[in-house]
Amino acid sequence: MVKLRWVSLVMLVCLMEAGAALAREKVIVDTDVGDDIDDAFSLALAATSPDVDLLGVTTAWGDTGLRARLADRLICVAGREDVPVAAGERTADSTPFTQARWAERAPARDYPNAIDFLAAQIRRYPGQITLVEIAPETNLGALIARDPTLIRALKRVVVMGGSIDRGYNDFGYTPQHRPDAEYNIVSDIPAARAVLGSGVPVVVMPLDSTQIKFDEVRRSLLFADGTPLSDALTLLYHQWRQNNAWGQDTPTLFDVVPMAYVIAPELCPTTRMRIEVNDKGYTRQVTGVANADVCLNSESDKIITLLMTRLLAAPAHTECLN
């Protein structure tokens, strides 16, 4: 009888673990990590979240090879040596690569092609993958150009991009400023249009909901944690602070919001609407059949809490250079 109960308990634990594994969200992150600092925090959140099955990271825009080295080193420091990294085609880019020194310490290697990687993963897990798009949508545009039907086999694309009612530096405390042509959209307008018109479910996190500031008190708490991951984020932050063209000390966590949405969608409730991108890269709400779920207001304090608790709970893995 005791043995039977023990076997039953083991089976129950196995079933619970299997259920937890099935509940994990399969995610690929497409990133232009290395310019602004928010990509690094978003990748760190993905790598340290037990409810995320991080299938891979692809890099887009500018020096995609150096971006891949940065992403590879960062997720390795986070203890995720198992996560593959692939690089998209290099493009022209005038934005300063603020964290290049840290990236250059990672070994140079030939990374797989990002479009080949995306296509293979989508075919392996049809209807199951959430692609978190925190870069210009160049890689997705190339995927659509290769096979317009394949992107529809994604579960969804969660995009940081656009500006519906509020532009840059409009935090909602004063009468609304005009919308802006947001960076990720205006950098590759044809790709953004292609994604919105592709038929894949699209969730959009525009400037309206993503301008969350990472203040000095929380930065100091995280940077003093003393793990390889917190030390890496500290160095990346200071390189960004020294080299960013905007003269900023306080990061805006634009790209953390879509990753937080994947983990806890209630933190960024959405509204169905139709979005179009004009020739100047502005995202406009228009009448017609909805093509996106758009988050216009997010739970900023709860998103910061999610980020802090996940990063501060990260295991103290050894520093690695891959």
C-alpha positions in Angstrom: 0.0 0.0 0.0 2.8 2.4 0.9 4.6 1.6 -2.4 1.4 2.2 -4.3 0.9 5.6 -2.7 4.6 6.4 -3.5 4.1 5.5 -7.1 0.9 7.6 -7.3 2.7 10.6 -5.8 5.6 10.3 -8.3 3.1 10.0 -11.2 1.2 13.1 -9.9 4.5 15.1 -9.7 5.4 14.0 -13.2 2.0 15.1 -14.5 2.3 18.4 -12.8 5.8 19.0 -14.3 4.5 18.0 -17.7 1.6 20.4 -17.3 4.0 23.2 -16.3 6.2 22.5 -19.3 3.1 22.6 -21.6 2.1 25.9 -20.1 5.4 27.6 -20.9 5.1 30.0 -23.7 7.4 29.2 -26.7 9.2 32.5 -27.5 11.7 33.8 -30.0 13.0 37.3 -29.5 14.0 39.4 -32.5 16.2 42.2 -31.2 18.5 45.1 -32.1 20.3 44.8 -28.8 23.3 47.1 -28.4 22.0 50.6 -29.2 19.4 51.5 -26.5 19.7 49.6 -23.2 16.1 48.3 -23.0 16.8 45.3 -25.3 19.3 44.0 -22.7 16.7 44.1 -19.9 14.1 42.5 -22.1 16.4 39.6 -23.0 17.4 39.2 -19.4 13.7 39.0 -18.4 13.1 36.4 -21.1 16.1 34.3 -20.0 15.2 34.3 -16.3 11.5 33.6 -16.6 10.5 30.0 -15.9 7.3 30.5 -17.7 9.1 31.3 -21.0 10.5 28.6 -23.2 13.1 30.7 -25.0 13.6 28.9 -28.3 16.1 31.4 -29.7 17.2 35.0 -30.2 17.5 36.6 -33.7 19.2 39.9 -34.3 18.1 42.6 -36.7 19.3 45.9 -38.1 22.8 47.4 -38.3 25.7 45.2 -37.3 23.7 42.1 -36.7 26.8 40.0 -36.2 28.0 42.1 -33.3 24.5 42.2 -31.9 24.4 38.4 -32.0 27.7 38.3 -30.0 26.2 40.6 -27.4 23.0 38.6 -27.1 24.9 35.3 -27.0 27.1 36.5 -24.2 24.2 38.0 -22.2 22.0 34.9 -22.3 25.1 32.8 -21.5 25.7 34.9 -18.4 22.1 34.4 -17.5 22.7 30.6 -17.5 21.0 29.9 -20.8 23.8 28.4 -22.9 21.1 26.2 -24.5 19.5 29.1 -26.3 20.6 29.5 -30.0 21.3 32.9 -31.5 21.0 33.7 -35.2 21.9 36.9 -37.1 19.8 38.7 -39.7 21.3 40.6 -42.7 23.4 43.6 -41.9 21.9 46.9 -42.8 23.0 50.6 -42.7 22.4 52.1 -39.3 23.3 55.6 -38.0 22.4 54.9 -34.4 25.4 54.5 -32.0 26.1 50.9 -31.0 26.6 52.0 -27.4 27.5 48.6 -25.9 30.0 47.5 -28.5 32.9 47.1 -26.1 31.0 44.5 -24.0 29.9 42.7 -27.2 33.4 42.6 -28.6 34.6 40.5 -25.6 32.4 37.6 -26.8 34.1 35.4 -29.4 33.5 36.1 -33.0 31.7 33.3 -34.8 29.5 32.5 -37.8 25.9 32.7 -36.6 23.1 30.9 -38.4 21.0 33.0 -40.8 18.0 34.5 -38.8 15.5 33.8 -41.6 16.5 30.2 -41.9 16.3 29.8 -38.2 12.9 31.4 -37.9 11.5 29.3 -40.8 12.8 26.1 -39.2 11.4 26.8 -35.8 8.0 27.8 -37.2 7.8 24.6 -39.1 8.8 22.6 -36.0 6.2 24.3 -33.8 3.4 25.5 -36.0 0.8 27.6 -34.2 2.8 27.6 -31.0 5.5 30.3 -31.2 5.1 33.9 -30.0 7.7 36.1 -31.7 8.6 39.1 -29.6 9.6 41.9 -32.0 11.7 44.5 -30.3 13.6 45.7 -33.4 12.8 47.1 -36.9 10.8 44.3 -38.5 13.4 43.6 -41.2 13.7 39.9 -40.5 10.0 39.3 -40.5 9.7 41.3 -43.8 12.4 39.0 -45.3 10.5 35.9 -44.0 7.3 37.2 -45.6 9.1 37.9 -48.9 10.4 34.3 -48.9 7.1 32.7 -48.0 4.1 34.8 -47.4 2.2 31.9 -45.8 4.8 30.9 -43.2 4.4 33.8 -40.9 0.8 32.9 -40.4 2.0 29.7 -38.7 3.2 31.8 -35.8 0.9 31.9 -32.8 1.3 35.7 -32.8 3.8 38.6 -33.1 4.1 41.0 -30.2 5.6 44.2 -31.4 7.2 47.1 -29.6 6.5 49.9 -32.1 4.4 52.7 -33.2 2.7 55.7 -31.6 -1.1 56.1 -31.6 -2.0 59.1 -29.3 1.2 59.7 -27.4 4.7 60.4 -28.8 8.1 60.4 -27.2 8.4 61.9 -23.7 4.7 62.0 -23.3 4.0 60.2 -20.0 0.3 61.0 -19.8 0.6 63.7 -17.1 -0.1 66.6 -19.4 -2.4 67.1 -22.4 -1.4 64.7 -25.1 1.5 65.6 -27.4 1.2 64.6 -31.0 2.2 61.1 -32.0 5.7 60.5 -33.4 7.2 58.3 -36.1 8.5 55.6 -33.7 12.0 54.2 -34.4 11.3 50.6 -35.0 8.5 51.4 -37.5 10.2 54.2 -39.3 13.4 52.3 -39.7 11.8 49.7 -42.0 8.3 50.9 -43.1 7.8 48.2 -45.8 8.5 45.5 -43.3 6.1 47.0 -40.7 3.4 47.2 -43.4 4.0 43.6 -44.5 3.6 42.3 -41.0 0.4 44.2 -40.4 -1.0 42.9 -43.6 0.3 39.3 -43.3 -2.7 37.8 -41.5 -0.7 36.8 -38.4 -2.2 37.9 -35.1 -0.3 41.0 -34.1 -0.2 42.6 -30.7 1.2 46.2 -30.7 2.9 47.9 -27.7 3.3 51.5 -28.9 4.9 54.5 -27.2 1.6 55.1 -25.5 2.2 52.1 -23.2 6.0 51.5 -23.2 7.6 54.6 -21.8 8.4 53.2 -18.4 11.4 54.8 -16.7 13.9 52.6 -14.7 14.7 54.9 -11.9 17.9 55.2 -9.9 16.6 53.5 -6.8 15.7 50.4 -8.6 18.8 50.5 -10.7 21.0 50.7 -7.6 19.2 47.7 -6.0 19.6 45.6 -9.1 23.2 46.6 -9.8 24.3 45.9 -6.2 23.0 42.3 -6.4 26.4 40.9 -7.3 25.4 38.1 -9.7 27.1 37.8 -13.1 23.8 38.8 -14.8 23.4 41.9 -12.6 27.0 42.8 -13.2 26.6 42.4 -16.9 23.5 44.6 -16.9 25.5 47.2 -14.8 28.3 47.3 -17.4 25.9 47.5 -20.3 24.0 50.3 -18.6 27.2 52.3 -18.0 28.4 51.9 -21.6 25.0 53.0 -22.8 25.0 56.0 -20.4 28.5 57.0 -21.6 27.8 56.6 -25.3 24.1 57.3 -26.0 23.4 60.2 -28.3 20.5 61.3 -26.2 22.4 62.3 -23.1 20.2 60.1 -20.9 20.9 58.6 -17.5 17.6 57.0 -16.9 16.6 54.1 -19.3 13.2 53.9 -20.8 12.1 50.2 -20.7 10.2 50.2 -24.1 11.2 46.6 -24.9 10.5 45.1 -21.5 6.8 45.8 -22.0 6.1 43.3 -24.8 8.1 40.6 -22.9 6.1 41.4 -19.7 2.9 41.1 -21.8 3.8 37.6 -22.9 4.4 36.5 -19.2 1.4 38.4 -17.7 -1.0 39.8 -20.4 -3.2 41.5 -17.8 -0.4 44.1 -17.3 -1.1 45.6 -20.7 -4.8 45.2 -21.7 -5.4 45.6 -25.4 -8.0 47.1 -27.7 -8.8 45.8 -31.2 -8.2 48.3 -33.9 -7.0 48.7 -37.5 -3.5 50.2 -37.8 -1.9 51.6 -40.9 1.7 52.9 -41.5 2.0 56.0 -43.7 4.9 56.9 -45.9 6.6 58.8 -43.1 6.4 55.9 -40.6 3.5 57.2 -38.5 1.1 54.5 -37.2 -2.5 55.7 -37.7 -5.7 54.2 -36.3 -8.1 54.0 -39.2 -11.6 52.6 -39.8 -11.9 49.1 -41.2 -11.4 45.5 -40.2 -9.1 45.3 -37.1 -5.6 43.9 -37.8 -4.0 44.3 -34.4 -4.6 44.3 -30.6 -3.1 47.5 -29.3 -2.1 48.3 -25.7 -2.5 52.0 -25.0 -2.0 51.9 -21.2 0.2 49.5 -19.2 0.5 48.7 -15.5 4.0 50.3 -15.3 4.6 49.7 -11.5 3.6 46.0 -11.9 5.9 45.6 -14.9 8.8 47.0 -13.0 8.0 44.6 -10.1 7.9 41.7 -12.5 11.3 42.7 -14.0 13.0 43.2 -10.6 11.7 40.0 -9.0 12.8 37.9 -12.0 16.2 39.4 -12.3 16.9 39.4 -8.5 15.9 35.8 -8.3 18.2 34.7 -11.2 20.7 32.0 -10.1 24.3 33.1 -9.7 25.7 31.5 -12.8 29.4 31.8 -13.6 30.6 34.5 -16.0 31.2 33.0 -19.4 32.7 34.1 -22.7 31.0 31.3 -24.6 
